[in-house]
Amino acid sequence: MLTRRSWLALGLGAYVAFAVSSIPASTVYKLFAPPDLRLAGLDGTVWSGGAALGSVGPLSLHDVRWDIAALPLVTGRLSGRVEGRLADGFVETNVSATPSRVVLTGLSASTSVPALGTLLPLKGVEGLVSVALEELRLQNGWPTKAVGKVRVAQLAVPPLMPGTAAGLIALGDYEIVLKEGDGEGIAAEIHDAGGPLEVAGTLTLDPAGNYKLEGVAAARRDAPEELVQGLKLMTGEPDSSGRRPFSLSGSL
């Protein structure tokens, strides 16, 4: 049961939250924006506003819009809806954040693989990416939980062996299913969704930034010879069904 003091504190917090809501977004941004968030062309207020241009770390956005709920600010938590345009697509999500943790739910995004070049080492790779995540948690800027699906379509990569092909090699479509982990990082299952390669594997990413990708792959009958030869070069000996094991690990 709330005491009179608790009611007074709650009322004071609500008053402060609503008072802040009338301050222009540009003023609040100058005072409180974290170093990895950059916005330009701001309009509106803290509650409902936007920015012509923005970036979160290395990811660039434009036409950013947000709607923030008032009451969660009373308890020191930011909660609302954010959407924006990417270089080749869009992103929209519900967000709940404290100074150290960000939780994104209902995250939907679509873009091209080249547009992600500032985030991942994907030089020369082509394709389309769509994201549908039920939940993504970031602790101090690092992903600690992800649940949902990522689809990659029309994936094409430079020749696996230089000088063996005139252009990019088509690898087909893939689906990455992100699942509830064991609390020690992110876990995902990867499989093909049609194309010249049959692929099944797993991906793990721990809190220290160490990743491991492993699985099996086999070239289908219509796979180009360049892909067949590259697969032989980059994987282990095939099993009785012709599937070749692969493993890749490192640190981000």
HUSUL-V401643 format. One record per pair of residues at least 6 apart in sequence whose C-alpha atoms are under 7 Angstrom apart, sorted by the first residue. I is the first residue (numbers start at 1). J is the second residue. D is the distance in Angstrom with one decimal. If there is no record, write none. Layout:
i=I j=J d=D
i=I j=J d=D
This chain:
i=13 j=74 d=5.0
i=14 j=71 d=7.0
i=14 j=74 d=5.7
i=17 j=70 d=6.6
i=17 j=73 d=6.3
i=17 j=74 d=6.3
i=21 j=45 d=6.4
i=21 j=46 d=5.5
i=21 j=47 d=5.7
i=22 j=45 d=6.3
i=23 j=45 d=6.0
i=23 j=46 d=6.8
i=24 j=44 d=6.1
i=24 j=45 d=4.5
i=24 j=46 d=6.6
i=25 j=42 d=6.6
i=25 j=43 d=6.4
i=25 j=44 d=5.9
i=25 j=45 d=4.4
i=25 j=46 d=4.9
i=25 j=49 d=6.8
i=26 j=42 d=5.7
i=26 j=43 d=7.0
i=36 j=56 d=5.7
i=36 j=57 d=4.9
i=37 j=55 d=5.9
i=37 j=56 d=4.8
i=37 j=57 d=6.5
i=38 j=54 d=5.3
i=38 j=55 d=5.2
i=38 j=56 d=6.6
i=39 j=51 d=6.2
i=39 j=53 d=5.8
i=39 j=54 d=4.2
i=39 j=55 d=6.6
i=40 j=51 d=5.8
i=40 j=52 d=6.0
i=40 j=53 d=5.1
i=40 j=54 d=6.2
i=41 j=51 d=5.1
i=41 j=52 d=4.8
i=41 j=53 d=6.4
i=42 j=50 d=5.8
i=42 j=51 d=4.3
i=42 j=52 d=6.6
i=43 j=49 d=5.6
i=43 j=50 d=5.5
i=43 j=51 d=6.3
i=44 j=50 d=6.4
i=47 j=67 d=5.6
i=47 j=68 d=4.7
i=47 j=69 d=6.9
i=48 j=66 d=5.7
i=48 j=67 d=4.5
i=48 j=68 d=6.3
i=49 j=65 d=5.9
i=49 j=66 d=5.6
i=49 j=67 d=6.9
i=50 j=64 d=5.2
i=50 j=65 d=4.2
i=50 j=66 d=6.1
i=51 j=63 d=6.0
i=51 j=64 d=5.1
i=51 j=65 d=6.6
i=52 j=62 d=5.4
i=52 j=63 d=4.7
i=52 j=64 d=6.3
i=53 j=61 d=5.9
i=53 j=62 d=4.2
i=53 j=63 d=6.2
i=53 j=64 d=6.9
i=54 j=60 d=6.0
i=54 j=61 d=5.0
i=54 j=62 d=5.8
i=55 j=61 d=5.6
i=58 j=118 d=5.7
i=58 j=119 d=6.4
i=59 j=118 d=6.7
i=59 j=119 d=6.9
i=60 j=86 d=6.7
i=61 j=84 d=6.2
i=61 j=85 d=5.5
i=61 j=86 d=5.0
i=61 j=87 d=7.0
i=62 j=84 d=6.0
i=62 j=85 d=5.2
i=62 j=86 d=6.5
i=63 j=84 d=5.4
i=63 j=85 d=5.9
i=64 j=83 d=5.8
i=64 j=84 d=4.2
i=64 j=85 d=6.8
i=65 j=82 d=5.8
i=65 j=83 d=5.4
i=65 j=84 d=6.2
i=66 j=81 d=5.6
i=66 j=82 d=4.4
i=66 j=83 d=6.5
i=67 j=80 d=5.5
i=67 j=81 d=5.3
i=67 j=82 d=6.7
i=68 j=79 d=5.8
i=68 j=80 d=4.1
i=68 j=81 d=6.4
i=69 j=79 d=5.7
i=69 j=80 d=5.4
i=72 j=78 d=6.1
i=72 j=79 d=6.3
i=76 j=98 d=6.8
i=77 j=96 d=6.9
i=77 j=97 d=5.7
i=77 j=98 d=5.1
i=78 j=96 d=5.5
i=78 j=97 d=5.0
i=78 j=98 d=6.5
i=79 j=95 d=5.5
i=79 j=96 d=4.3
i=79 j=97 d=6.4
i=80 j=94 d=5.7
i=80 j=95 d=5.5
i=80 j=96 d=6.7
i=81 j=93 d=5.9
i=81 j=94 d=4.4
i=81 j=95 d=6.0
i=82 j=92 d=5.7
i=82 j=93 d=5.6
i=82 j=94 d=6.3
i=83 j=91 d=5.6
i=83 j=92 d=4.0
i=83 j=93 d=6.4
i=84 j=90 d=5.8
i=84 j=91 d=5.5
i=84 j=92 d=6.4
i=85 j=91 d=6.2
i=86 j=111 d=6.9
i=87 j=115 d=6.1
i=88 j=111 d=4.9
i=88 j=112 d=5.8
i=88 j=115 d=6.5
i=89 j=110 d=5.1
i=89 j=111 d=4.4
i=90 j=109 d=5.4
i=90 j=110 d=5.5
i=90 j=111 d=6.7
i=91 j=108 d=5.7
i=91 j=109 d=4.2
i=91 j=110 d=6.7
i=92 j=107 d=5.8
i=92 j=108 d=5.5
i=92 j=109 d=6.4
i=93 j=104 d=6.3
i=93 j=105 d=6.1
i=93 j=106 d=5.5
i=93 j=107 d=4.2
i=93 j=108 d=6.4
i=94 j=104 d=5.6
i=94 j=105 d=5.2
i=94 j=106 d=6.1
i=94 j=107 d=6.8
i=95 j=103 d=5.8
i=95 j=104 d=4.7
i=95 j=105 d=6.5
i=96 j=102 d=5.9
i=96 j=103 d=5.2
i=96 j=104 d=6.5
i=97 j=103 d=6.2
i=100 j=139 d=6.0
i=100 j=140 d=5.0
i=101 j=138 d=5.7
i=101 j=139 d=4.6
i=101 j=140 d=6.0
i=102 j=137 d=5.8
i=102 j=138 d=5.1
i=102 j=139 d=6.6
i=103 j=135 d=7.0
i=103 j=136 d=5.8
i=103 j=137 d=4.5
i=103 j=138 d=6.3
i=104 j=135 d=5.6
i=104 j=136 d=5.0
i=104 j=137 d=6.3
i=105 j=133 d=6.9
i=105 j=134 d=5.3
i=105 j=135 d=4.4
i=105 j=136 d=6.4
i=106 j=133 d=6.0
i=106 j=134 d=5.0
i=106 j=135 d=6.6
i=107 j=132 d=5.8
i=107 j=133 d=5.1
i=107 j=134 d=6.5
i=108 j=131 d=5.4
i=108 j=132 d=4.7
i=108 j=133 d=6.6
i=109 j=130 d=5.7
i=109 j=131 d=4.9
i=109 j=132 d=6.8
i=110 j=129 d=5.7
i=110 j=130 d=4.3
i=110 j=131 d=6.2
i=111 j=128 d=6.1
i=111 j=129 d=5.4
i=111 j=130 d=6.5
i=112 j=127 d=5.8
i=112 j=128 d=4.3
i=112 j=129 d=5.6
i=113 j=125 d=6.8
i=113 j=126 d=5.6
i=113 j=127 d=5.2
i=113 j=128 d=5.6
i=113 j=129 d=6.3
i=114 j=125 d=6.7
i=114 j=126 d=6.2
i=117 j=123 d=6.7
i=124 j=157 d=6.6
i=124 j=158 d=6.2
i=125 j=156 d=5.9
i=125 j=157 d=4.7
i=125 j=158 d=6.6
i=126 j=155 d=5.7
i=126 j=156 d=5.1
i=126 j=157 d=6.5
i=127 j=152 d=6.7
i=127 j=153 d=5.7
i=127 j=154 d=4.9
i=127 j=155 d=4.3
i=127 j=156 d=6.2
i=128 j=152 d=5.6
i=128 j=153 d=5.1
i=128 j=154 d=6.4
i=129 j=151 d=5.7
i=129 j=152 d=4.6
i=129 j=153 d=6.5
i=130 j=150 d=5.8
i=130 j=151 d=5.3
i=130 j=152 d=6.7
i=131 j=149 d=6.1
i=131 j=150 d=4.6
i=131 j=151 d=6.5
i=132 j=148 d=5.8
i=132 j=149 d=5.4
i=132 j=150 d=6.4
i=133 j=147 d=5.7
i=133 j=148 d=4.0
i=133 j=149 d=6.0
i=134 j=147 d=5.5
i=134 j=148 d=5.3
i=135 j=146 d=5.6
i=135 j=147 d=5.3
i=136 j=145 d=5.6
i=136 j=146 d=4.4
i=136 j=147 d=6.6
i=137 j=143 d=5.7
i=137 j=144 d=5.6
i=137 j=145 d=5.0
i=137 j=146 d=6.5
i=138 j=144 d=5.7
i=144 j=185 d=5.0
i=144 j=186 d=6.2
i=144 j=207 d=6.6
i=145 j=185 d=6.3
i=145 j=186 d=5.6
i=146 j=178 d=5.9
i=146 j=179 d=6.6
i=146 j=180 d=7.0
i=146 j=186 d=6.3
i=147 j=178 d=4.8
i=147 j=179 d=4.9
i=147 j=180 d=6.1
i=148 j=177 d=6.0
i=148 j=178 d=5.1
i=148 j=179 d=6.8
i=149 j=175 d=7.0
i=149 j=176 d=5.6
i=149 j=177 d=4.7
i=149 j=178 d=5.9
i=150 j=175 d=5.9
i=150 j=176 d=5.0
i=150 j=177 d=6.6
i=151 j=174 d=5.8
i=151 j=175 d=4.5
i=151 j=176 d=6.2
i=152 j=173 d=5.6
i=152 j=174 d=5.1
i=152 j=175 d=6.3
i=153 j=172 d=6.5
i=153 j=173 d=4.4
i=153 j=174 d=6.5
i=154 j=170 d=7.0
i=154 j=172 d=5.2
i=154 j=173 d=5.6
i=155 j=170 d=6.0
i=155 j=171 d=5.3
i=155 j=172 d=5.4
i=155 j=173 d=6.2
i=156 j=168 d=5.8
i=156 j=169 d=5.2
i=156 j=170 d=4.2
i=156 j=171 d=5.4
i=157 j=168 d=5.2
i=157 j=169 d=5.3
i=157 j=170 d=6.7
i=158 j=167 d=6.9
i=158 j=168 d=4.7
i=158 j=169 d=6.1
i=159 j=165 d=6.0
i=159 j=168 d=6.2
i=159 j=169 d=6.1
i=160 j=230 d=5.3
i=161 j=230 d=6.3
i=164 j=226 d=6.4
i=165 j=226 d=6.7
i=171 j=195 d=6.1
i=171 j=196 d=6.0
i=171 j=197 d=6.5
i=172 j=194 d=5.9
i=172 j=195 d=4.1
i=172 j=196 d=6.4
i=173 j=192 d=5.9
i=173 j=193 d=5.0
i=173 j=194 d=5.6
i=173 j=195 d=6.3
i=174 j=191 d=5.8
i=174 j=192 d=4.2
i=174 j=193 d=4.9
i=175 j=190 d=5.8
i=175 j=191 d=5.7
i=175 j=192 d=6.2
i=175 j=193 d=6.5
i=176 j=188 d=6.4
i=176 j=189 d=5.7
i=176 j=190 d=4.6
i=176 j=191 d=6.8
i=177 j=188 d=5.3
i=177 j=189 d=5.2
i=177 j=190 d=6.4
i=178 j=187 d=6.0
i=178 j=188 d=4.3
i=178 j=189 d=6.6
i=179 j=187 d=6.0
i=179 j=188 d=5.9
i=181 j=187 d=5.6
i=184 j=206 d=6.0
i=184 j=207 d=6.5
i=185 j=205 d=5.6
i=185 j=206 d=4.3
i=185 j=207 d=5.4
i=186 j=204 d=5.6
i=186 j=205 d=5.0
i=186 j=206 d=6.4
i=187 j=203 d=5.8
i=187 j=204 d=4.6
i=187 j=205 d=6.6
i=188 j=202 d=5.6
i=188 j=203 d=5.1
i=188 j=204 d=6.4
i=189 j=201 d=5.9
i=189 j=202 d=4.5
i=189 j=203 d=6.3
i=190 j=200 d=5.7
i=190 j=201 d=5.0
i=190 j=202 d=5.8
i=191 j=199 d=5.2
i=191 j=200 d=4.5
i=191 j=201 d=6.4
i=192 j=198 d=6.0
i=192 j=199 d=5.3
i=192 j=200 d=6.9
i=196 j=219 d=6.0
i=196 j=220 d=5.2
i=196 j=222 d=6.2
i=196 j=223 d=4.6
i=197 j=217 d=6.7
i=197 j=218 d=5.8
i=197 j=219 d=4.7
i=197 j=220 d=5.7
i=198 j=217 d=5.4
i=198 j=218 d=5.1
i=198 j=219 d=6.2
i=198 j=220 d=6.7
i=199 j=216 d=5.9
i=199 j=217 d=4.5
i=199 j=218 d=6.7
i=200 j=215 d=5.6
i=200 j=216 d=5.6
i=200 j=217 d=6.6
i=201 j=214 d=5.5
i=201 j=215 d=3.8
i=201 j=216 d=6.3
i=202 j=213 d=5.8
i=202 j=214 d=5.6
i=202 j=215 d=6.2
i=203 j=212 d=5.7
i=203 j=213 d=4.5
i=203 j=214 d=6.7
i=204 j=211 d=5.5
i=204 j=212 d=5.4
i=204 j=213 d=6.7
i=205 j=211 d=4.4
i=205 j=212 d=6.8
i=209 j=251 d=5.4
i=209 j=252 d=5.2
i=210 j=250 d=5.8
i=210 j=251 d=4.3
i=210 j=252 d=6.4
i=211 j=249 d=5.5
i=211 j=250 d=5.5
i=211 j=251 d=5.9
i=212 j=248 d=5.8
i=212 j=249 d=4.3
i=212 j=250 d=6.7
i=213 j=247 d=5.6
i=213 j=248 d=5.0
i=213 j=249 d=6.1
i=214 j=246 d=5.5
i=214 j=247 d=4.2
i=214 j=248 d=6.3
i=215 j=245 d=5.7
i=215 j=246 d=5.5
i=215 j=247 d=6.6
i=216 j=243 d=5.8
i=216 j=244 d=5.2
i=216 j=245 d=4.3
i=216 j=246 d=5.8
i=217 j=243 d=5.3
i=217 j=244 d=5.2
i=217 j=245 d=6.5
i=218 j=242 d=6.3
i=218 j=243 d=4.7
i=218 j=244 d=6.1
i=219 j=228 d=6.1
i=235 j=244 d=5.9
i=235 j=245 d=5.8
i=235 j=246 d=5.0
i=236 j=244 d=5.5
i=236 j=245 d=5.3
i=236 j=246 d=6.4
i=237 j=244 d=5.8
i=238 j=244 d=4.3
